[in-house]
Amino acid sequence: MKYIVILGDGWADYPDENGQTPLSLANKPNTDRIARMSVCGLTKTVPDGMKPGSDVANMAVMGYDPAVYYTGRSPLEAASMGIELGKDDVTYRCNLVTLGGNGEYETLTMSDYSAGEIDTESAKKLIGELNASGIIPEGCELHAGVSYRHCLVRRHGKTGADLTPPHDISGKKIAEYLPKGAYADELLGFQKRSRKVLSESGVNALRAANGKNTANGCWLWGEGTRPSFRPFSELYGLKGAVISAVDLVKGLGIVAGMDSIDVEGACGTINTNFAGKAAAALDAIKSHDYVYIHMEAPDECGHQGDKAGKIRSIELIDSLVIGPIFEEMTRRGERFRLLITPDHPTPLALRTHVGDPVPFIMYDSAKHVHGIDTYNEGLVRTTRVYYPSGVDMFKAFLGK
């Protein structure tokens, strides 16, 4: 038996004024065909009382109870970056962002949490300039990641900072969302000083000249400490692999003892190499029992309020990932199960995550059932199939 999870990050949504969602509007014939032969339902991936982040939600879909294993978002990203953490080290996600306005720091606006989806090469140059500037807080290290996503590590620290994800405050004044709690003055001081260094960078001058958003500030969030996962192979008796463009999901796989497979051209946006991810998954499943394919594009479009982009990203996943994987696995003739699901909704109207239940498709090549005609949030509710946690859904997917 082979198991494949295809995760469209944040593609669930709320109905618009016409009662439609991106999933109901998208042309996704492959997904709908599979839904007609599958168990379809809802599951709550984000436990009550926990913030609806991709970290918590993907962890649950992978079969790890966030209440047991979650120690923060940034240490998972640190694992993907190859950063070794001690038991008393503290990590923070560091976004390169675009701050709007010209006055005092507190008067600025969070114009773009991704600095125009800055390319990784430019971002690494900026992180290098920040490291060379002498503004990194004492006892801390700044590490470059992918695109706008980077990591600040405090050696021998303590937790207790109150930090806000920048994608939660798009278009808002930052004054109410500045660091509070542990090390607040140091963290805020770094954010303020980073603005001066970055604003004077030639990298940003070139971006501005080309009409791109400048990365004129750092924003810290996602505090955490070193995670300790029971290996996936011990927990579920399967050899697993993860395919993702983002350090968070790659890090989840790594700390769970799975193989993390890189795909050329995978970038975490709608311009990612969808076909390459599908090809990599089909190759990986030959030597693995389980493959987890994560695609960030719908979530990014949701954060940006880009309805057309979100619909298009769903259609690309359907045609370039779901269709080819289903057809090839069927052709090979070996029994397989396919789980198609988001991790959490990212409603266009809110431009941030929510913890509402998400719609899933659970296909078994040897057990076709009567499913639903079209996969969307509304029709899935009519099945009355519900799992109270993502871990429960995952165990059902494995037949446990």
Secondary structure by P-SEA (a helix, b strand, c coil): cbbbbbbcccccccccccccccccccccaaaaaaaaaccccccccccccccccaaaaaaaaacccccccccccaaaaaaaacccccccbbbbbbbbbbbbcccccccccccccccccccaaaaaaaaaaaaacccccccbbbbbcccccbbbbbccccccccccccccccccccccccccccaaaaaaaaaaaaaaaaaacaaaaaaaaacccccccccccccccbbbbcccccccccccccccccaaaaaaaaaabbbbbbbcccccccccaaaaaaaaaaaaaacccbbbbbbaaaaaaaaaccaaaaaaaaaaaaaccaaaaaaaaaaacccbbbbbbbccccccccccccccbbbbbbbbccccccccccccaaaaaaaccccccaaaaaaaaacc
